[in-house]
Amino acid sequence: MGVSTKQATDQYLLLQGRQFALDLLESFGEQLYSPKGVAHAIDRLTSATQNKPEGYVAGILDIIEVLKKARP
């Protein structure tokens, strides 16, 4: 696998991880407006990183970081 192919794969996995995280957050609905809901979402996203490719995990972690910064 060439460098450019690996970079494209990593970018694809990063975007897939972010999209997964956003889809999961959307499923929380109104719960995300409470601190407890945000904490639960972070826990669920963190557990979703287990046994996943590095690029995919990086995408999920990007969303977790945004949630942590937005916590009240």
HTML snippet that shows the backbone in 3Dmol.js (N, CA, C, O; Angstrom):
<script src="https://3Dmol.org/build/3Dmol-min.js"></script>
<div id="view" style="width:600px;height:400px;position:relative"></div>
<script>
const pdb = `
ATOM      1  N   MET A   1       0.852  -1.181   0.000  1.00  0.00           N
ATOM      2  CA  MET A   1       0.000   0.000   0.000  1.00  0.00           C
ATOM      3  C   MET A   1       0.888   1.230   0.000  1.00  0.00           C
ATOM      4  O   MET A   1       1.749   1.376   0.867  1.00  0.00           O
ATOM      5  N   GLY A   2       0.688   2.103  -0.950  1.00  0.00           N
ATOM      6  CA  GLY A   2       1.484   3.313  -1.051  1.00  0.00           C
ATOM      7  C   GLY A   2       1.099   4.334   0.003  1.00  0.00           C
ATOM      8  O   GLY A   2       0.060   4.221   0.652  1.00  0.00           O
ATOM      9  N   VAL A   3       1.950   5.325   0.159  1.00  0.00           N
ATOM     10  CA  VAL A   3       1.699   6.365   1.153  1.00  0.00           C
ATOM     11  C   VAL A   3       0.387   7.091   0.881  1.00  0.00           C
ATOM     12  O   VAL A   3      -0.394   7.316   1.805  1.00  0.00           O
ATOM     13  N   SER A   4       0.137   7.457  -0.361  1.00  0.00           N
ATOM     14  CA  SER A   4      -1.085   8.203  -0.662  1.00  0.00           C
ATOM     15  C   SER A   4      -2.326   7.344  -0.439  1.00  0.00           C
ATOM     16  O   SER A   4      -3.365   7.861  -0.028  1.00  0.00           O
ATOM     17  N   THR A   5      -2.237   6.058  -0.699  1.00  0.00           N
ATOM     18  CA  THR A   5      -3.368   5.160  -0.445  1.00  0.00           C
ATOM     19  C   THR A   5      -3.612   5.041   1.051  1.00  0.00           C
ATOM     20  O   THR A   5      -4.760   5.039   1.494  1.00  0.00           O
ATOM     21  N   LYS A   6      -2.542   4.941   1.832  1.00  0.00           N
ATOM     22  CA  LYS A   6      -2.686   4.854   3.290  1.00  0.00           C
ATOM     23  C   LYS A   6      -3.293   6.142   3.839  1.00  0.00           C
ATOM     24  O   LYS A   6      -4.161   6.096   4.711  1.00  0.00           O
ATOM     25  N   GLN A   7      -2.847   7.277   3.340  1.00  0.00           N
ATOM     26  CA  GLN A   7      -3.392   8.552   3.802  1.00  0.00           C
ATOM     27  C   GLN A   7      -4.873   8.661   3.456  1.00  0.00           C
ATOM     28  O   GLN A   7      -5.668   9.142   4.264  1.00  0.00           O
ATOM     29  N   ALA A   8      -5.240   8.221   2.269  1.00  0.00           N
ATOM     30  CA  ALA A   8      -6.644   8.261   1.864  1.00  0.00           C
ATOM     31  C   ALA A   8      -7.480   7.338   2.742  1.00  0.00           C
ATOM     32  O   ALA A   8      -8.600   7.683   3.118  1.00  0.00           O
ATOM     33  N   THR A   9      -6.940   6.165   3.068  1.00  0.00           N
ATOM     34  CA  THR A   9      -7.640   5.223   3.934  1.00  0.00           C
ATOM     35  C   THR A   9      -7.802   5.815   5.332  1.00  0.00           C
ATOM     36  O   THR A   9      -8.878   5.735   5.925  1.00  0.00           O
ATOM     37  N   ASP A  10      -6.733   6.407   5.854  1.00  0.00           N
ATOM     38  CA  ASP A  10      -6.803   7.022   7.185  1.00  0.00           C
ATOM     39  C   ASP A  10      -7.826   8.151   7.206  1.00  0.00           C
ATOM     40  O   ASP A  10      -8.592   8.268   8.163  1.00  0.00           O
ATOM     41  N   GLN A  11      -7.850   8.976   6.178  1.00  0.00           N
ATOM     42  CA  GLN A  11      -8.810  10.080   6.109  1.00  0.00           C
ATOM     43  C   GLN A  11     -10.232   9.535   6.030  1.00  0.00           C
ATOM     44  O   GLN A  11     -11.139  10.057   6.677  1.00  0.00           O
ATOM     45  N   TYR A  12     -10.421   8.486   5.237  1.00  0.00           N
ATOM     46  CA  TYR A  12     -11.741   7.861   5.114  1.00  0.00           C
ATOM     47  C   TYR A  12     -12.204   7.322   6.469  1.00  0.00           C
ATOM     48  O   TYR A  12     -13.350   7.533   6.866  1.00  0.00           O
ATOM     49  N   LEU A  13     -11.309   6.625   7.178  1.00  0.00           N
ATOM     50  CA  LEU A  13     -11.669   6.078   8.493  1.00  0.00           C
ATOM     51  C   LEU A  13     -11.963   7.184   9.498  1.00  0.00           C
ATOM     52  O   LEU A  13     -12.875   7.060  10.315  1.00  0.00           O
ATOM     53  N   LEU A  14     -11.195   8.258   9.438  1.00  0.00           N
ATOM     54  CA  LEU A  14     -11.431   9.406  10.318  1.00  0.00           C
ATOM     55  C   LEU A  14     -12.839   9.956  10.099  1.00  0.00           C
ATOM     56  O   LEU A  14     -13.578  10.200  11.053  1.00  0.00           O
ATOM     57  N   LEU A  15     -13.198  10.147   8.836  1.00  0.00           N
ATOM     58  CA  LEU A  15     -14.532  10.669   8.523  1.00  0.00           C
ATOM     59  C   LEU A  15     -15.628   9.693   8.916  1.00  0.00           C
ATOM     60  O   LEU A  15     -16.691  10.105   9.379  1.00  0.00           O
ATOM     61  N   GLN A  16     -15.380   8.409   8.735  1.00  0.00           N
ATOM     62  CA  GLN A  16     -16.363   7.398   9.129  1.00  0.00           C
ATOM     63  C   GLN A  16     -16.553   7.389  10.644  1.00  0.00           C
ATOM     64  O   GLN A  16     -17.676   7.260  11.132  1.00  0.00           O
ATOM     65  N   GLY A  17     -15.467   7.525  11.378  1.00  0.00           N
ATOM     66  CA  GLY A  17     -15.552   7.576  12.845  1.00  0.00           C
ATOM     67  C   GLY A  17     -16.331   8.790  13.311  1.00  0.00           C
ATOM     68  O   GLY A  17     -17.162   8.691  14.214  1.00  0.00           O
ATOM     69  N   ARG A  18     -16.068   9.931  12.703  1.00  0.00           N
ATOM     70  CA  ARG A  18     -16.809  11.151  13.058  1.00  0.00           C
ATOM     71  C   ARG A  18     -18.295  10.993  12.750  1.00  0.00           C
ATOM     72  O   ARG A  18     -19.147  11.382  13.550  1.00  0.00           O
ATOM     73  N   GLN A  19     -18.599  10.421  11.586  1.00  0.00           N
ATOM     74  CA  GLN A  19     -20.002  10.252  11.205  1.00  0.00           C
ATOM     75  C   GLN A  19     -20.714   9.294  12.147  1.00  0.00           C
ATOM     76  O   GLN A  19     -21.861   9.531  12.525  1.00  0.00           O
ATOM     77  N   PHE A  20     -20.040   8.212  12.528  1.00  0.00           N
ATOM     78  CA  PHE A  20     -20.619   7.280  13.491  1.00  0.00           C
ATOM     79  C   PHE A  20     -20.941   8.006  14.791  1.00  0.00           C
ATOM     80  O   PHE A  20     -22.028   7.854  15.347  1.00  0.00           O
ATOM     81  N   ALA A  21     -19.976   8.804  15.271  1.00  0.00           N
ATOM     82  CA  ALA A  21     -20.164   9.526  16.532  1.00  0.00           C
ATOM     83  C   ALA A  21     -21.328  10.512  16.427  1.00  0.00           C
ATOM     84  O   ALA A  21     -22.132  10.625  17.352  1.00  0.00           O
ATOM     85  N   LEU A  22     -21.418  11.216  15.317  1.00  0.00           N
ATOM     86  CA  LEU A  22     -22.513  12.172  15.136  1.00  0.00           C
ATOM     87  C   LEU A  22     -23.866  11.464  15.058  1.00  0.00           C
ATOM     88  O   LEU A  22     -24.859  11.954  15.596  1.00  0.00           O
ATOM     89  N   ASP A  23     -23.903  10.314  14.391  1.00  0.00           N
ATOM     90  CA  ASP A  23     -25.145   9.536  14.323  1.00  0.00           C
ATOM     91  C   ASP A  23     -25.561   9.054  15.708  1.00  0.00           C
ATOM     92  O   ASP A  23     -26.742   9.075  16.055  1.00  0.00           O
ATOM     93  N   LEU A  24     -24.580   8.621  16.494  1.00  0.00           N
ATOM     94  CA  LEU A  24     -24.884   8.176  17.856  1.00  0.00           C
ATOM     95  C   LEU A  24     -25.419   9.340  18.686  1.00  0.00           C
ATOM     96  O   LEU A  24     -26.387   9.183  19.431  1.00  0.00           O
ATOM     97  N   LEU A  25     -24.792  10.503  18.558  1.00  0.00           N
ATOM     98  CA  LEU A  25     -25.254  11.674  19.301  1.00  0.00           C
ATOM     99  C   LEU A  25     -26.673  12.060  18.891  1.00  0.00           C
ATOM    100  O   LEU A  25     -27.484  12.450  19.731  1.00  0.00           O
ATOM    101  N   GLU A  26     -26.960  11.950  17.623  1.00  0.00           N
ATOM    102  CA  GLU A  26     -28.304  12.279  17.153  1.00  0.00           C
ATOM    103  C   GLU A  26     -29.343  11.366  17.800  1.00  0.00           C
ATOM    104  O   GLU A  26     -30.468  11.791  18.063  1.00  0.00           O
ATOM    105  N   SER A  27     -28.974  10.135  18.053  1.00  0.00           N
ATOM    106  CA  SER A  27     -29.910   9.192  18.675  1.00  0.00           C
ATOM    107  C   SER A  27     -30.216   9.553  20.125  1.00  0.00           C
ATOM    108  O   SER A  27     -31.211   9.086  20.678  1.00  0.00           O
ATOM    109  N   PHE A  28     -29.379  10.375  20.747  1.00  0.00           N
ATOM    110  CA  PHE A  28     -29.615  10.789  22.136  1.00  0.00           C
ATOM    111  C   PHE A  28     -30.709  11.849  22.243  1.00  0.00           C
ATOM    112  O   PHE A  28     -31.327  12.004  23.296  1.00  0.00           O
ATOM    113  N   GLY A  29     -30.946  12.570  21.160  1.00  0.00           N
ATOM    114  CA  GLY A  29     -32.006  13.575  21.147  1.00  0.00           C
ATOM    115  C   GLY A  29     -31.861  14.595  22.264  1.00  0.00           C
ATOM    116  O   GLY A  29     -30.787  15.157  22.480  1.00  0.00           O
ATOM    117  N   GLU A  30     -32.963  14.825  22.971  1.00  0.00           N
ATOM    118  CA  GLU A  30     -33.023  15.843  24.022  1.00  0.00           C
ATOM    119  C   GLU A  30     -32.100  15.554  25.207  1.00  0.00           C
ATOM    120  O   GLU A  30     -31.773  16.462  25.970  1.00  0.00           O
ATOM    121  N   GLN A  31     -31.685  14.313  25.365  1.00  0.00           N
ATOM    122  CA  GLN A  31     -30.807  13.954  26.485  1.00  0.00           C
ATOM    123  C   GLN A  31     -29.489  14.734  26.460  1.00  0.00           C
ATOM    124  O   GLN A  31     -28.867  14.957  27.499  1.00  0.00           O
ATOM    125  N   LEU A  32     -29.080  15.139  25.269  1.00  0.00           N
ATOM    126  CA  LEU A  32     -27.810  15.851  25.160  1.00  0.00           C
ATOM    127  C   LEU A  32     -27.854  17.253  25.756  1.00  0.00           C
ATOM    128  O   LEU A  32     -26.818  17.906  25.877  1.00  0.00           O
ATOM    129  N   TYR A  33     -29.030  17.716  26.127  1.00  0.00           N
ATOM    130  CA  TYR A  33     -29.147  19.040  26.730  1.00  0.00           C
ATOM    131  C   TYR A  33     -28.911  19.022  28.232  1.00  0.00           C
ATOM    132  O   TYR A  33     -28.971  20.066  28.882  1.00  0.00           O
ATOM    133  N   SER A  34     -28.643  17.850  28.787  1.00  0.00           N
ATOM    134  CA  SER A  34     -28.362  17.762  30.221  1.00  0.00           C
ATOM    135  C   SER A  34     -26.925  17.272  30.429  1.00  0.00           C
ATOM    136  O   SER A  34     -26.403  16.518  29.608  1.00  0.00           O
ATOM    137  N   PRO A  35     -26.296  17.692  31.505  1.00  0.00           N
ATOM    138  CA  PRO A  35     -24.935  17.230  31.792  1.00  0.00           C
ATOM    139  C   PRO A  35     -24.849  15.702  31.892  1.00  0.00           C
ATOM    140  O   PRO A  35     -23.875  15.095  31.446  1.00  0.00           O
ATOM    141  N   LYS A  36     -25.875  15.096  32.481  1.00  0.00           N
ATOM    142  CA  LYS A  36     -25.883  13.635  32.615  1.00  0.00           C
ATOM    143  C   LYS A  36     -25.947  12.972  31.239  1.00  0.00           C
ATOM    144  O   LYS A  36     -25.288  11.959  31.007  1.00  0.00           O
ATOM    145  N   GLY A  37     -26.733  13.536  30.335  1.00  0.00           N
ATOM    146  CA  GLY A  37     -26.842  13.002  28.982  1.00  0.00           C
ATOM    147  C   GLY A  37     -25.536  13.103  28.219  1.00  0.00           C
ATOM    148  O   GLY A  37     -25.154  12.180  27.499  1.00  0.00           O
ATOM    149  N   VAL A  38     -24.851  14.231  28.378  1.00  0.00           N
ATOM    150  CA  VAL A  38     -23.554  14.420  27.712  1.00  0.00           C
ATOM    151  C   VAL A  38     -22.543  13.413  28.262  1.00  0.00           C
ATOM    152  O   VAL A  38     -21.783  12.814  27.501  1.00  0.00           O
ATOM    153  N   ALA A  39     -22.536  13.231  29.573  1.00  0.00           N
ATOM    154  CA  ALA A  39     -21.617  12.265  30.188  1.00  0.00           C
ATOM    155  C   ALA A  39     -21.898  10.850  29.679  1.00  0.00           C
ATOM    156  O   ALA A  39     -20.974  10.082  29.412  1.00  0.00           O
ATOM    157  N   HIS A  40     -23.176  10.516  29.549  1.00  0.00           N
ATOM    158  CA  HIS A  40     -23.540   9.188  29.047  1.00  0.00           C
ATOM    159  C   HIS A  40     -23.099   9.036  27.587  1.00  0.00           C
ATOM    160  O   HIS A  40     -22.610   7.976  27.195  1.00  0.00           O
ATOM    161  N   ALA A  41     -23.268  10.072  26.798  1.00  0.00           N
ATOM    162  CA  ALA A  41     -22.845  10.038  25.401  1.00  0.00           C
ATOM    163  C   ALA A  41     -21.332   9.846  25.298  1.00  0.00           C
ATOM    164  O   ALA A  41     -20.858   9.072  24.467  1.00  0.00           O
ATOM    165  N   ILE A  42     -20.583  10.542  26.132  1.00  0.00           N
ATOM    166  CA  ILE A  42     -19.122  10.399  26.137  1.00  0.00           C
ATOM    167  C   ILE A  42     -18.743   8.972  26.507  1.00  0.00           C
ATOM    168  O   ILE A  42     -17.843   8.393  25.899  1.00  0.00           O
ATOM    169  N   ASP A  43     -19.418   8.403  27.498  1.00  0.00           N
ATOM    170  CA  ASP A  43     -19.148   7.016  27.895  1.00  0.00           C
ATOM    171  C   ASP A  43     -19.429   6.049  26.749  1.00  0.00           C
ATOM    172  O   ASP A  43     -18.637   5.144  26.483  1.00  0.00           O
ATOM    173  N   ARG A  44     -20.554   6.242  26.077  1.00  0.00           N
ATOM    174  CA  ARG A  44     -20.921   5.355  24.963  1.00  0.00           C
ATOM    175  C   ARG A  44     -19.921   5.480  23.821  1.00  0.00           C
ATOM    176  O   ARG A  44     -19.517   4.478  23.231  1.00  0.00           O
ATOM    177  N   LEU A  45     -19.523   6.709  23.512  1.00  0.00           N
ATOM    178  CA  LEU A  45     -18.559   6.909  22.432  1.00  0.00           C
ATOM    179  C   LEU A  45     -17.200   6.313  22.792  1.00  0.00           C
ATOM    180  O   LEU A  45     -16.535   5.714  21.947  1.00  0.00           O
ATOM    181  N   THR A  46     -16.795   6.479  24.035  1.00  0.00           N
ATOM    182  CA  THR A  46     -15.519   5.923  24.486  1.00  0.00           C
ATOM    183  C   THR A  46     -15.523   4.404  24.361  1.00  0.00           C
ATOM    184  O   THR A  46     -14.545   3.814  23.902  1.00  0.00           O
ATOM    185  N   SER A  47     -16.607   3.777  24.762  1.00  0.00           N
ATOM    186  CA  SER A  47     -16.670   2.319  24.652  1.00  0.00           C
ATOM    187  C   SER A  47     -16.722   1.869  23.189  1.00  0.00           C
ATOM    188  O   SER A  47     -16.316   0.752  22.869  1.00  0.00           O
ATOM    189  N   ALA A  48     -17.214   2.724  22.315  1.00  0.00           N
ATOM    190  CA  ALA A  48     -17.290   2.384  20.891  1.00  0.00           C
ATOM    191  C   ALA A  48     -15.922   2.404  20.211  1.00  0.00           C
ATOM    192  O   ALA A  48     -15.794   1.946  19.075  1.00  0.00           O
ATOM    193  N   THR A  49     -14.905   2.924  20.884  1.00  0.00           N
ATOM    194  CA  THR A  49     -13.574   2.973  20.287  1.00  0.00           C
ATOM    195  C   THR A  49     -12.814   1.658  20.440  1.00  0.00           C
ATOM    196  O   THR A  49     -11.751   1.480  19.845  1.00  0.00           O
ATOM    197  N   GLN A  50     -13.349   0.752  21.224  1.00  0.00           N
ATOM    198  CA  GLN A  50     -12.655  -0.517  21.471  1.00  0.00           C
ATOM    199  C   GLN A  50     -12.559  -1.354  20.197  1.00  0.00           C
ATOM    200  O   GLN A  50     -13.543  -1.521  19.476  1.00  0.00           O
ATOM    201  N   ASN A  51     -11.377  -1.869  19.934  1.00  0.00           N
ATOM    202  CA  ASN A  51     -11.124  -2.779  18.813  1.00  0.00           C
ATOM    203  C   ASN A  51     -11.481  -2.194  17.446  1.00  0.00           C
ATOM    204  O   ASN A  51     -11.944  -2.908  16.557  1.00  0.00           O
ATOM    205  N   LYS A  52     -11.263  -0.904  17.292  1.00  0.00           N
ATOM    206  CA  LYS A  52     -11.523  -0.228  16.018  1.00  0.00           C
ATOM    207  C   LYS A  52     -10.192   0.265  15.447  1.00  0.00           C
ATOM    208  O   LYS A  52      -9.234   0.465  16.194  1.00  0.00           O
ATOM    209  N   PRO A  53     -10.129   0.461  14.129  1.00  0.00           N
ATOM    210  CA  PRO A  53      -8.900   0.989  13.520  1.00  0.00           C
ATOM    211  C   PRO A  53      -8.554   2.378  14.055  1.00  0.00           C
ATOM    212  O   PRO A  53      -9.431   3.144  14.455  1.00  0.00           O
ATOM    213  N   GLU A  54      -7.279   2.677  14.053  1.00  0.00           N
ATOM    214  CA  GLU A  54      -6.764   3.934  14.615  1.00  0.00           C
ATOM    215  C   GLU A  54      -7.435   5.169  14.027  1.00  0.00           C
ATOM    216  O   GLU A  54      -7.812   6.076  14.768  1.00  0.00           O
ATOM    217  N   GLY A  55      -7.588   5.216  12.714  1.00  0.00           N
ATOM    218  CA  GLY A  55      -8.204   6.377  12.074  1.00  0.00           C
ATOM    219  C   GLY A  55      -9.651   6.558  12.495  1.00  0.00           C
ATOM    220  O   GLY A  55     -10.103   7.682  12.711  1.00  0.00           O
ATOM    221  N   TYR A  56     -10.371   5.465  12.611  1.00  0.00           N
ATOM    222  CA  TYR A  56     -11.775   5.492  13.026  1.00  0.00           C
ATOM    223  C   TYR A  56     -11.894   6.023  14.458  1.00  0.00           C
ATOM    224  O   TYR A  56     -12.755   6.848  14.763  1.00  0.00           O
ATOM    225  N   VAL A  57     -11.013   5.530  15.318  1.00  0.00           N
ATOM    226  CA  VAL A  57     -10.982   5.983  16.715  1.00  0.00           C
ATOM    227  C   VAL A  57     -10.676   7.474  16.785  1.00  0.00           C
ATOM    228  O   VAL A  57     -11.268   8.189  17.593  1.00  0.00           O
ATOM    229  N   ALA A  58      -9.773   7.942  15.959  1.00  0.00           N
ATOM    230  CA  ALA A  58      -9.427   9.369  15.949  1.00  0.00           C
ATOM    231  C   ALA A  58     -10.645  10.222  15.619  1.00  0.00           C
ATOM    232  O   ALA A  58     -10.827  11.293  16.198  1.00  0.00           O
ATOM    233  N   GLY A  59     -11.475   9.761  14.700  1.00  0.00           N
ATOM    234  CA  GLY A  59     -12.694  10.496  14.365  1.00  0.00           C
ATOM    235  C   GLY A  59     -13.658  10.567  15.533  1.00  0.00           C
ATOM    236  O   GLY A  59     -14.249  11.616  15.791  1.00  0.00           O
ATOM    237  N   ILE A  60     -13.818   9.459  16.240  1.00  0.00           N
ATOM    238  CA  ILE A  60     -14.689   9.436  17.423  1.00  0.00           C
ATOM    239  C   ILE A  60     -14.125  10.344  18.510  1.00  0.00           C
ATOM    240  O   ILE A  60     -14.864  11.087  19.156  1.00  0.00           O
ATOM    241  N   LEU A  61     -12.815  10.277  18.704  1.00  0.00           N
ATOM    242  CA  LEU A  61     -12.184  11.101  19.741  1.00  0.00           C
ATOM    243  C   LEU A  61     -12.315  12.596  19.442  1.00  0.00           C
ATOM    244  O   LEU A  61     -12.395  13.405  20.367  1.00  0.00           O
ATOM    245  N   ASP A  62     -12.337  12.968  18.168  1.00  0.00           N
ATOM    246  CA  ASP A  62     -12.566  14.378  17.808  1.00  0.00           C
ATOM    247  C   ASP A  62     -13.915  14.849  18.351  1.00  0.00           C
ATOM    248  O   ASP A  62     -14.018  15.944  18.905  1.00  0.00           O
ATOM    249  N   ILE A  63     -14.934  14.032  18.194  1.00  0.00           N
ATOM    250  CA  ILE A  63     -16.269  14.396  18.656  1.00  0.00           C
ATOM    251  C   ILE A  63     -16.334  14.388  20.185  1.00  0.00           C
ATOM    252  O   ILE A  63     -16.986  15.246  20.779  1.00  0.00           O
ATOM    253  N   ILE A  64     -15.672  13.441  20.815  1.00  0.00           N
ATOM    254  CA  ILE A  64     -15.626  13.404  22.282  1.00  0.00           C
ATOM    255  C   ILE A  64     -14.994  14.685  22.805  1.00  0.00           C
ATOM    256  O   ILE A  64     -15.465  15.255  23.790  1.00  0.00           O
ATOM    257  N   GLU A  65     -13.944  15.134  22.160  1.00  0.00           N
ATOM    258  CA  GLU A  65     -13.254  16.362  22.588  1.00  0.00           C
ATOM    259  C   GLU A  65     -14.185  17.568  22.499  1.00  0.00           C
ATOM    260  O   GLU A  65     -14.190  18.413  23.393  1.00  0.00           O
ATOM    261  N   VAL A  66     -14.958  17.650  21.446  1.00  0.00           N
ATOM    262  CA  VAL A  66     -15.917  18.752  21.297  1.00  0.00           C
ATOM    263  C   VAL A  66     -16.956  18.684  22.428  1.00  0.00           C
ATOM    264  O   VAL A  66     -17.309  19.707  23.015  1.00  0.00           O
ATOM    265  N   LEU A  67     -17.435  17.485  22.721  1.00  0.00           N
ATOM    266  CA  LEU A  67     -18.425  17.342  23.818  1.00  0.00           C
ATOM    267  C   LEU A  67     -17.835  17.780  25.154  1.00  0.00           C
ATOM    268  O   LEU A  67     -18.501  18.461  25.933  1.00  0.00           O
ATOM    269  N   LYS A  68     -16.603  17.398  25.419  1.00  0.00           N
ATOM    270  CA  LYS A  68     -15.969  17.764  26.689  1.00  0.00           C
ATOM    271  C   LYS A  68     -15.812  19.278  26.816  1.00  0.00           C
ATOM    272  O   LYS A  68     -15.976  19.828  27.905  1.00  0.00           O
ATOM    273  N   LYS A  69     -15.497  19.946  25.722  1.00  0.00           N
ATOM    274  CA  LYS A  69     -15.344  21.404  25.748  1.00  0.00           C
ATOM    275  C   LYS A  69     -16.686  22.109  25.909  1.00  0.00           C
ATOM    276  O   LYS A  69     -16.753  23.212  26.451  1.00  0.00           O
ATOM    277  N   ALA A  70     -17.740  21.477  25.443  1.00  0.00           N
ATOM    278  CA  ALA A  70     -19.067  22.099  25.481  1.00  0.00           C
ATOM    279  C   ALA A  70     -19.822  21.822  26.772  1.00  0.00           C
ATOM    280  O   ALA A  70     -20.908  22.362  26.981  1.00  0.00           O
ATOM    281  N   ARG A  71     -19.262  20.989  27.637  1.00  0.00           N
ATOM    282  CA  ARG A  71     -19.949  20.654  28.888  1.00  0.00           C
ATOM    283  C   ARG A  71     -20.167  21.899  29.735  1.00  0.00           C
ATOM    284  O   ARG A  71     -19.299  22.766  29.832  1.00  0.00           O
ATOM    285  N   PRO A  72     -21.362  21.969  30.352  1.00  0.00           N
ATOM    286  CA  PRO A  72     -21.627  23.123  31.237  1.00  0.00           C
ATOM    287  C   PRO A  72     -20.803  23.076  32.499  1.00  0.00           C
ATOM    288  O   PRO A  72     -20.910  23.969  33.339  1.00  0.00           O
TER     289      PRO A  72
END
`;
const viewer = $3Dmol.createViewer("view");
viewer.addModel(pdb, "pdb");
viewer.setStyle({}, {cartoon: {color: "spectrum"}});
viewer.zoomTo();
viewer.render();
</script>
